[in-house]
Amino acid sequence: MPNPEKISAAGTRPAGTTDERSASQTVRRMFDEIAPRYDLLNHVLSMNIDRLWWRRVARTFSHILGREDARVLDMCAGTGDMSVELRAVATRKGSTGGATIYALDFSHAMLCHGLGKYAARQIQPLEADALAMPLPDQSLDLVVSTFGFRNLANYEAGLREIFRVLKPGGEVGILDFSEPGGLLGKFYGFYFRKVLPRIGTLISGVRGPYEYLPASVERFPSPQQMLDQMRSVGFQNVSWTPYTFGIAGLYQGRK
């Protein structure tokens, strides 16, 4: 039986928020609070699987990253691990500094903690809201977002903004969590809702963000609903590729 809240959900709504503005402000505050230990927590809580996921996403778009004139955006970039993988693939494919890579996030603290990575790899950080990006229409060849799109206050508006900044023929890749079924789903659900929040709170010293995480995944559209939304804003050739038995998955589309 489909979750009716998922079908009607416009975007994330952390506990205590009632509209897009309050949701956005709360999410920004949460990420500012956990920024100092964000990288450590990601690796510990995912048992380093997150590194494999980022590399796989970057390799998926190597045909774009290898172009000297490519303009690429890591949206909701945080401290920049996905940006680093994008640059690594671009370099391996022969784009020796030619590809322009932007890292956009609205959390000042997260971007500050990633400045060393950005500076070392010629990645341009942008502090801005993903729902109102300071980028011209049809200016990018690729937009990637890993585990950040789910936190937007309006999913459809986020897709429309990505569509706006992409050139005709440009591509999007959105990697985010999903809820697998079967026995694995039950084990994963227990870990995600009971164990992960406690570990995250213990290491970060901040309670709210790691209680918010499983709730945000539960609210996020199912793969089929997400693909339908992508089509509705104009993306073509949309697809969803499950990662690690469906714990996460990559949404792709072309403008």
N, C-alpha and C positions, 0 to 999 in steps of 0.2 A: 504494500500500500504506500504510495508516494507521500512524502512528508509535505503537507500543504504549506507550511511556512517556507520551505525551500522554493516552492513554485512561485510564491508571491514576494519573496525577499528581494528588496531593491538593492540592498547592500548590507555590510556588516552593521551590527548594532550591539556594542558591548553593554554589559549590564549597567542599568541606570541611564542609558541614553534613549532618546525618543525620536530623533530626527538626524538628517545627514550631517548637519553642522556639529552637533554634540558628539556624534559618533566619530567624526574626523578628529575633533579636538582630543577625545579620550584616547584614540589609537596613537596619535602623535605623542601624547604625554607618556603612554606606556612604553613606547619604543625609546623615547629619550631616557627613561628610567633604567631600562635594561641594557642600554648601549655598551657600558663598560665591560660587560661579560657576555655579550651577545654571541660572539664567535665561538667562545668556549662552550656555551650552552648548546648551540646548534650541533656541534660535533659530538658532544657527550650524549645528548638526548637522541640523536639519530644513529649513534654508534658509528659515526663517520660515513654513513651511507650518503649523506647530503653531498659530500665531495664528488662521489661517483655520479650522482644525479646532475650536478652542475656541469661536469665534464661531458656527460652524454648530451645535454641540451646544447652546449656550445658546438660539439661535433655535428649535431643535426643541421646546424646552419653554417657549416664550413664553406659552402658554395658562395655565400654572401660575404663572410668574414675575410676570405682570401682576396677580395677585390681591393685594390689600392684606394678607390674612390668611395668605398662603402661608408655609410653613415648609420651608426648603430646606437640604440638606446637601451640601457639596462634600467627599466622602470621599477620603482620601489627597491632601489639598489642596496639600501642599508649600508653596511660596512664594506661592501664591494667584492665579495667572493665570486659572485657570478661575473662581474665585470672583469676580474682577473682571468677567469677561464675564457671569456670572449677574446681578450687580448692574446692569450696563449695560443688559441686556435688560429687567430688572424696571423700571428707571427709564423707559426708552423706552415701555414698555407702560402706564405710568401708576401704577406702584406706587412712589410717592415716599417711600421709606423704610419703607413698611408691611411689605413682605415681609421675613421674618427669614431671614438666610443665615448658616449656620455653616460654618467651615472646619476640618476635622478632620485631624490627622496625628499620627503617633507620634514623628516626628523633631523634637526640640526646636529644633535648629539651623535646620531648614527653616522652621518657624513663625516663629522670630525674624527671619529674613531677609524674611519677608512682612508683618511687623507694620505697616509704613508703608502698604501697600496696604489691609490690613484696617481700620486706623483711619480712613483717608480715606473709606472707603465703607461704614461701619457694618456690617462683617462681623465676626462673633464667632469668634475662633480657639478651638479645643479641642484640647488635647494629649492624645491617647488612641489606643489600639489599635483599628483598624477591626473586629477580631474580638470586641471587648468594649466597645461604645460606651456612654458614660454618658448615654444618652438613653432616655426612657420608650417603652414599647410604643405603637405606633400614634400617633406624635407628629409625623410629617413627611409633607409632600405630595410631595416629590421628593428623591431621592438621586442625585447625579451623581458619577462617578469617572472621571478622565481620566488614563490611563497610570499608574495606581496599583494597580488591582485585581490586575493580573498579579503584583505583588510580595507578595501575601498568602500566608501559610504554609499556608492551607487555603481553597481556592476555594469549596467548598460551604458551609463555615462562614461565609464572607464573604457569600454570597448569603442565607443564613438570617438573618444579622444585619440585612442591609438589609431583608429581608421583615418582620422583627420591628418595626423602627422606623417603617415606612410605615403610613399610614392606609389603610383599605380604599379602593380607587380610586387610591391613590398610585402614582407611577411611578418607574422606575429607568432611568438611562442610563449605560452603561459604555463608554467609548471606550478602545480599546487596539489595540496593534499586531497584525498578522496576517502571514502569509507568502503573498504573491501567487504565482501560477504563471506558466508561460510564460517568454518571454525577459526580461520585466520582473522576474520573480521571480529569475532568475539574476543580473541586474545588481544588484538590490536586495540579494540574499543576499551578494554579494561586498562591496558597500559596507558593509552592516550588520555583517558578521563580520570584515572585514579593514581597512577604512578608518576607519569610525566609532570603533572602540575606540582607534585610535592618535591620532586628533584629540582625542577626549575626554580621554585620558590626558595629552596634551600641554598642553591648556588648563587642566585641573583640577589637574594635578600629582598625581593619585591614579590608580593603575592598575586596581584591582579592579572598581569599579563599571561601567566601560565595557567590560570583558570579560564581566561578568555580564549585561549588557543583551541581547545576541543569544542567549545561552543561555536566558534567561528567556522570550524570545519563542518559541523553539523548543519549550520545555516547555509553554507555555500551550495550553489546549484549542483545537481547531479551532472555527470558528464553529458548526458543527452540534453538536459536543459541548457547547459552552458553552450553546447554546439548550436542549439536552436537560437540562442541569443546572438551568437557570432554571426550566424546567417542573417538574422533580422537587421543587423546594422550594415550588412553588405559584404562580409567576408565570404570568400569562395574556397573550395577544396578544404573544408574544415575537417579536422580529425582529432581524435584523442588516443594517445598511446600510453597504456598503463606502465608504471615503473614499480618494480619490486612487489609483484602480486597485487597491484592496484592500490597500494598505500598512497602513492602519488601518481600523477599522470600529466603528460604534456599535451596541451591544446595547441593546435596549429591552424593557421589560416592564411589566405593570400588576398590582398586587395586587388 
